[in-house]
Amino acid sequence: MASTFAKVVGRPTWQQTMLRIKDPKKSIPFYTGIMGMTVIDTLDFPQWNFKLWFLTTLPEGETYKLTPGTKEAHDYMWSIEGTALELTWNYGTEKDPSQKYHPGNQRNDGFGHVAFNTDDVYAACEKMEKAGVTFKKKPDEGRMKGIAFAYDPDGYWVEIVKRNEAGKIPNYFNFSQTMLRIKDPSKSIPFYEAFGMTVVRQKDYGDFSNYFLASSSNVDPSIDYSSLSDDEAKAKCGMMFGPVLELTHNHGTEKDDAFKHNNGNEDGREGCGHIGFLVDDVYAACDKIREMGYGFRKEPDGGSMKGLAFAYDPDGYSIEIIKRGGIEFGDKRVEI
């Protein structure tokens, strides 16, 4: 599927997936202690009553020596080539028994899950269950054997996927996917290709199709992914260290003018808030994004944070556009 949009300038790279969380004392230990991620930075905004944590999978054995919340950690975070999981906490939600975020996977919901790869799904799920994790689907349940879906503390689905070859990636888990449902691949695929992403695998299951897209830092430029067989493409995806963006198309939605996915930011259905890309120049990038015609939730000079934008993709998902190297966010810094 050839791109029909001019490339977004400034070397865009997929840098984050954002999930809202109710209680960081539960969510942070889940993603660090169980899923093996590392908190690489935090941004705290007491003036607006919220705090952000940024987590990623670092190569096994790599020691992270920076202190989250410091200028040094900010500099690292806003220049990474990989992808982080951003967890957003609004002060006080953990004290409200009635407060609950929407994890997706109900009627017309767009967000589906995040995923982690591992060598042995069965052993990993047994280990997770012993640690108190509950499951939507265990590896031998349902029609798709050998994959599982766990619940995180907010009820988001966390898929556990087997790597193609054991022993090649030393990490027990690595962050491997964010899944979004799309209405029309003829619009969504070119949109993300304009952001420098590559379709590394496409699979038709009859009544739905999955498209797996990788950011430039996760792609081998010597490989023509469109020429690979599905087994070859699946093997390549299964051994990537960084995550892919999985876009799921339920066939026929593109023919229904009234159909629309929930985007995770509607009142009462807030959950997955956005994905984000780093670019060299936010203003220049937004000039190209504007040409695609899907509009902006926030222009670069709108709101209180200047130089930061939120565009819409064809399904109305929010796409954060952030300057590589960061901006002055106005957060409360950690002093050491």
C-alpha positions as CSV (number, residue, x, y, z in Angstrom):
1,M,0.0,0.0,0.0
2,A,1.9,3.0,-1.3
3,S,2.0,6.2,0.7
4,T,-0.1,9.0,-0.6
5,F,1.2,11.7,1.7
6,A,4.4,13.7,1.7
7,K,6.8,12.5,4.4
8,V,6.6,14.4,7.7
9,V,9.9,16.3,8.0
10,G,12.3,16.1,10.9
11,R,12.9,12.4,11.1
12,P,9.9,11.3,13.1
13,T,10.4,8.4,15.4
14,W,7.7,6.6,17.5
15,Q,8.6,7.5,21.1
16,Q,5.6,6.7,23.3
17,T,2.3,5.1,24.1
18,M,0.3,6.8,26.8
19,L,-2.0,5.0,29.3
20,R,-3.8,6.7,32.2
21,I,-3.4,4.9,35.5
22,K,-5.4,5.2,38.7
23,D,-2.7,4.3,41.3
24,P,1.1,4.5,40.5
25,K,1.8,2.4,43.6
26,K,0.2,-0.5,41.8
27,S,1.0,0.3,38.1
28,I,4.7,1.1,38.4
29,P,5.6,-2.1,40.3
30,F,3.6,-4.1,37.8
31,Y,5.5,-2.7,34.8
32,T,8.9,-2.7,36.5
33,G,8.8,-5.6,38.8
34,I,6.8,-8.0,36.7
35,M,7.2,-6.8,33.1
36,G,10.9,-5.8,33.5
37,M,10.7,-2.2,32.4
38,T,12.8,0.7,33.8
39,V,11.5,4.1,34.8
40,I,13.7,6.4,32.7
41,D,12.1,9.7,33.5
42,T,9.2,11.5,35.3
43,L,7.5,14.8,34.7
44,D,5.6,16.2,37.7
45,F,3.1,19.0,37.3
46,P,1.7,20.0,40.7
47,Q,0.3,23.1,39.2
48,W,-2.0,20.9,37.1
49,N,-2.3,18.0,39.5
50,F,-0.8,15.2,37.4
51,K,2.4,13.3,37.0
52,L,3.9,11.3,34.2
53,W,6.2,8.2,34.3
54,F,8.1,7.0,31.3
55,L,9.2,3.4,31.2
56,T,11.0,1.3,28.6
57,T,12.7,-2.0,28.1
58,L,16.5,-1.5,28.4
59,P,18.9,-4.2,27.1
60,E,19.5,-6.9,29.7
61,G,22.5,-5.9,31.8
62,E,22.3,-2.2,31.0
63,T,22.3,-0.1,34.2
64,Y,20.3,3.1,34.1
65,K,22.3,5.6,36.2
66,L,20.2,8.8,35.7
67,T,17.6,10.0,38.2
68,P,14.1,10.3,36.8
69,G,12.8,13.9,36.9
70,T,16.2,15.5,36.5
71,K,17.4,17.6,33.5
72,E,19.8,14.7,32.6
73,A,16.9,12.2,32.5
74,H,14.8,14.6,30.5
75,D,17.7,15.0,28.0
76,Y,17.9,11.2,27.7
77,M,14.1,10.7,27.4
78,W,13.6,13.2,24.7
79,S,16.4,11.9,22.5
80,I,15.8,8.1,22.7
81,E,15.5,6.1,19.5
82,G,13.2,3.5,21.1
83,T,9.6,3.7,22.4
84,A,8.5,4.3,26.0
85,L,5.3,3.6,27.9
86,E,4.0,6.8,29.4
87,L,1.8,6.3,32.5
88,T,-0.3,9.3,33.4
89,W,-1.6,9.8,36.9
90,N,-4.0,12.5,38.0
91,Y,-3.5,13.3,41.6
92,G,-6.1,11.7,43.9
93,T,-7.6,9.1,41.6
94,E,-6.2,6.3,43.8
95,K,-8.4,7.6,46.7
96,D,-11.6,7.5,44.7
97,P,-13.3,4.1,44.9
98,S,-15.6,4.9,42.0
99,Q,-12.8,6.1,39.7
100,K,-12.0,3.6,36.9
101,Y,-10.2,4.1,33.6
102,H,-11.6,2.5,30.4
103,P,-9.3,-0.3,29.2
104,G,-10.8,-0.6,25.8
105,N,-12.1,-3.8,24.1
106,Q,-15.7,-2.9,24.4
107,R,-18.1,-2.1,21.5
108,N,-16.4,0.3,19.0
109,D,-13.3,0.8,21.2
110,G,-10.1,1.6,19.3
111,F,-7.4,0.7,21.8
112,G,-6.8,-3.0,22.2
113,H,-3.7,-3.8,24.2
114,V,0.0,-3.5,24.8
115,A,2.2,-6.6,24.5
116,F,5.4,-8.1,25.7
117,N,7.5,-10.8,24.0
118,T,9.1,-13.6,25.9
119,D,10.8,-16.9,25.2
120,D,8.3,-19.2,26.9
121,V,4.7,-17.9,27.2
122,Y,3.6,-20.8,29.5
123,A,6.4,-20.3,32.0
124,A,6.0,-16.5,31.9
125,C,2.3,-16.8,32.6
126,E,2.8,-19.2,35.5
127,K,5.4,-16.8,37.0
128,M,3.0,-13.9,36.5
129,E,0.1,-15.8,38.1
130,K,2.2,-16.6,41.1
131,A,2.9,-12.9,41.5
132,G,-0.8,-12.2,41.6
133,V,-1.5,-11.2,38.0
134,T,-5.0,-12.2,36.7
135,F,-5.8,-13.1,33.1
136,K,-8.3,-12.4,30.4
137,K,-7.0,-15.5,28.5
138,K,-4.4,-18.0,29.5
139,P,-2.1,-19.7,26.9
140,D,-4.3,-22.8,26.4
141,E,-7.6,-21.0,26.5
142,G,-9.6,-19.9,23.4
143,R,-8.9,-20.8,19.8
144,M,-5.5,-19.2,19.7
145,K,-3.2,-21.4,21.7
146,G,0.2,-20.2,23.0
147,I,-0.6,-16.6,23.5
148,A,-2.1,-15.0,26.6
149,F,-3.7,-11.7,27.7
150,A,-3.1,-10.6,31.3
151,Y,-4.7,-7.7,33.1
152,D,-2.6,-4.8,34.4
153,P,-3.8,-3.0,37.6
154,D,-6.2,-0.8,35.6
155,G,-7.6,-3.7,33.6
156,Y,-5.7,-2.9,30.4
157,W,-5.0,-6.0,28.4
158,V,-1.3,-7.1,28.2
159,E,-0.6,-9.6,25.5
160,I,2.1,-12.2,26.2
161,V,3.7,-13.3,22.9
162,K,6.3,-16.0,22.2
163,R,9.5,-14.9,20.5
164,N,10.4,-16.7,17.3
165,E,13.7,-18.0,18.6
166,A,14.5,-18.5,22.3
167,G,17.8,-17.3,23.7
168,K,18.5,-14.5,21.2
169,I,17.1,-11.7,23.4
170,P,18.3,-12.0,27.0
171,N,15.5,-10.0,28.6
172,Y,12.8,-12.1,30.1
173,F,10.2,-9.6,28.6
174,N,10.5,-6.9,26.1
175,F,7.9,-4.3,25.2
176,S,6.7,-5.4,21.8
177,Q,3.3,-3.9,20.7
178,T,0.6,-1.3,20.9
179,M,-2.6,-2.3,19.2
180,L,-5.1,0.1,17.8
181,R,-8.2,-0.7,15.6
182,I,-8.6,1.2,12.4
183,K,-11.6,1.9,10.2
184,D,-9.8,2.1,6.8
185,P,-6.3,0.9,6.1
186,S,-6.1,2.8,2.8
187,K,-6.1,6.0,5.0
188,S,-4.3,4.8,8.2
189,I,-1.4,3.0,6.6
190,P,-0.3,6.0,4.4
191,F,-0.7,8.3,7.5
192,Y,1.8,6.3,9.6
193,E,4.1,5.7,6.6
194,A,4.3,9.5,6.4
195,F,5.7,9.4,9.9
196,G,8.5,7.1,8.7
197,M,7.0,3.8,9.8
198,T,7.3,0.7,7.7
199,V,4.8,-2.1,7.3
200,V,6.9,-5.1,8.4
201,R,4.1,-7.6,8.3
202,Q,0.5,-7.8,7.0
203,K,-1.8,-10.8,7.8
204,D,-5.3,-11.4,6.5
205,Y,-7.5,-13.6,8.8
206,G,-10.6,-13.6,6.6
207,D,-12.8,-11.2,8.5
208,F,-10.1,-9.0,9.8
209,S,-6.5,-8.0,9.0
210,N,-3.5,-7.0,11.1
211,Y,-0.8,-4.5,9.9
212,F,2.4,-4.4,11.9
213,L,4.4,-1.1,11.6
214,A,7.8,-0.4,12.9
215,S,9.5,2.9,13.5
216,S,12.8,3.6,11.6
217,S,15.0,2.8,14.6
218,N,13.4,-0.7,14.7
219,V,13.7,-1.5,11.0
220,D,16.6,-3.2,9.2
221,P,17.1,-1.0,6.0
222,S,18.6,-3.9,4.1
223,I,15.3,-5.9,4.2
224,D,12.5,-5.5,1.8
225,Y,9.7,-6.4,4.2
226,S,7.0,-6.4,1.4
227,S,8.9,-9.3,-0.3
228,L,8.9,-11.6,2.8
229,S,6.6,-14.5,3.2
230,D,4.3,-14.3,6.2
231,D,6.4,-16.9,8.1
232,E,9.5,-14.8,7.4
233,A,7.8,-11.5,8.4
234,K,6.4,-13.1,11.5
235,A,9.8,-14.3,12.5
236,K,11.3,-10.8,11.9
237,C,8.6,-9.2,14.0
238,G,9.0,-11.8,16.7
239,M,12.7,-11.0,17.2
240,M,12.5,-7.2,17.2
241,F,13.6,-5.7,20.5
242,G,11.5,-2.6,20.1
243,P,7.7,-2.5,19.7
244,V,5.6,-2.5,16.6
245,L,2.3,-0.6,16.1
246,E,-0.3,-3.2,15.4
247,L,-3.2,-1.8,13.4
248,T,-6.3,-4.1,13.3
249,H,-8.9,-3.6,10.6
250,N,-12.2,-5.4,10.9
251,H,-13.3,-5.8,7.3
252,G,-16.3,-3.7,6.2
253,T,-15.9,-0.8,8.6
254,E,-14.5,1.3,5.8
255,K,-17.8,1.0,4.0
256,D,-19.9,2.2,6.9
257,D,-20.0,6.0,6.9
258,A,-21.5,6.1,10.4
259,F,-18.9,3.9,11.9
260,K,-16.3,5.4,14.3
261,H,-13.9,4.0,16.8
262,N,-13.8,5.4,20.4
263,N,-10.4,7.2,20.7
264,G,-9.7,6.9,24.4
265,N,-10.3,10.5,25.2
266,E,-14.1,10.7,25.4
267,D,-15.7,11.7,28.7
268,G,-16.3,8.5,30.7
269,R,-14.1,6.4,28.3
270,E,-10.7,7.8,29.0
271,G,-7.9,5.2,28.9
272,C,-5.2,5.1,26.2
273,G,-4.6,8.8,25.5
274,H,-2.2,9.0,22.6
275,I,0.9,7.8,20.9
276,G,3.8,10.2,20.3
277,F,6.5,11.0,17.9
278,L,9.8,12.9,18.2
279,V,10.7,15.3,15.4
280,D,13.5,17.7,14.9
281,D,11.1,20.7,14.4
282,V,7.6,20.6,15.6
283,Y,6.4,23.6,13.6
284,A,7.8,22.3,10.3
285,A,6.5,18.8,11.0
286,C,3.0,20.2,11.7
287,D,3.0,22.0,8.4
288,K,3.3,18.7,6.6
289,I,0.8,17.0,9.0
290,R,-1.7,19.7,8.3
291,E,-1.6,18.9,4.6
292,M,-3.0,15.4,5.4
293,G,-6.3,17.1,6.4
294,Y,-7.2,15.3,9.6
295,G,-6.7,18.3,11.9
296,F,-5.3,19.0,15.3
297,R,-6.4,18.6,18.8
298,K,-3.8,21.1,19.8
299,E,-1.7,23.3,17.5
300,P,2.0,23.9,18.5
301,D,1.2,27.4,19.9
302,G,-2.1,26.4,21.5
303,G,-2.7,25.9,25.2
304,S,-0.1,26.5,28.0
305,M,2.7,24.3,26.5
306,K,4.1,26.0,23.5
307,G,6.0,24.0,20.9
308,L,4.1,20.8,21.5
309,A,1.2,19.6,19.3
310,F,-1.4,16.9,19.1
311,A,-2.6,15.9,15.7
312,Y,-5.4,13.6,14.8
313,D,-4.9,10.4,12.8
314,P,-7.7,9.2,10.4
315,D,-9.5,7.5,13.2
316,G,-9.3,10.5,15.5
317,Y,-6.6,9.1,17.7
318,S,-4.4,11.7,19.3
319,I,-0.8,11.8,17.9
320,E,1.6,13.9,20.1
321,I,4.3,15.7,18.2
322,I,7.3,16.5,20.5
323,K,10.6,18.2,19.7
324,R,13.6,15.9,19.8
325,G,15.6,17.1,22.8
326,G,12.5,18.3,24.6
327,I,11.1,21.7,25.5
328,E,10.7,23.6,28.7
329,F,7.7,21.7,30.0
330,G,7.2,23.6,33.2
331,D,7.5,20.5,35.4
332,K,8.8,20.4,38.9
333,R,12.4,19.1,38.5
334,V,14.1,16.7,40.8
335,E,17.2,18.2,42.3
336,I,20.2,16.0,43.2
